[in-house]
């Protein structure tokens, strides 16, 4: 088997429209629609799909859980700009800046939570 990339991940959320709006506004990710009205955001060559906890799209994980995700995204902005941007959107930093080992090497990360309490690591690769 020749696996090379992740195509998408699906977050189970309490309110799809609120999640779409938050990810679009806070992370400036383009909103996408697919499969007769499902919504998500584009993230580089990948996407994040949203499904509402009371309107699941089969098949689903064994225990689809609001707030149960923990994932990392990569930013290219200077760290000071990232911190300022998060402050402007009243997004609380729950940890960081801290040094972490990403898939491509060392990076500086801050951790935030989305409105459903999913943990999001925002990493910037050290150059």
Secondary structure, DSSP 8 states (H G I E B T S, - for coil): -------EEEEEES-HHHHHHHHHHHH---EEEETTTEEEEEETTEEEEEEETTB--SS--TT--TT--EEEEE--S-HHHHHHHHHHTT--EEEEEEEEEETTEEEEEEEEE-TT--EEEEEEE--
